[in-house]
């Protein structure tokens, strides 16, 4: 077949496969399954290379691994597969539109009330009230939102302080912030086992490190022991001099 001897159906085939891979990635982006998905894609690519180079032994090993791995895929991605199949088989067209809408790329003009959050953290620091606030950026945080109480509360300083008040039923766990709304309270975050984190930092700080490692979210933690405010990004502490500098950091990272 000549290089330019390409049928229209071949182009359609390539486009459909591209969309399938793209939507699969969007479906699991921001979940713990994304790393497994990327690992499987890498192994599949290596398997194809070994086949092309006639490396029979390694090719058979990788082929057998991928064959058994299909069962593991169903187990790992069962929630995503179930959600996708429910959408496909649903007669509720509004549910379909809502599902598909999450794949659309759009720019939001809603600005997070960062100053209210930072001033609330300053007050909580003075009273040594512990707090953990996670700011969603691009990656989905549904896998942690569903562990808490889903909300839709517009952000303001009194709301933040009342949620983390020590006698409040909502104070335990993390708050998830999306745009200018609190979308979940009492969310349970994964905790990192990184031994390089100093022992003086407790579960809040370890959870902040973990969620910013696994997703592109940024996080603020207020220490219950010292009242110190810490800022986390990409699994690490971000240093700042004062509240004004922290506000500028957040504005830049959330823009």
Secondary structure, DSSP 8 states (H G I E B T S, - for coil): --TT---HHHHHHHHHHHHHHHHHHHHHTTSTHHHHHHHHHHHHHHHHHHHHTT-HHHHHHHHHHHHHHHHHHHHHTHHHHHHHHHHHH---HHHHHHHHHTTS---------HHHHHHHHHHHHHTT--EEEEE--SS--HHHHTTSEEEEEE--HHHHHHHHSTT-TT-SSEEEEETTEEEEEEE-------TTS-TTS-HHHHHHHHHHHHSS-EEEEE-TTT--EEEEETTEEE--SSHHHHHHHHHHHH-
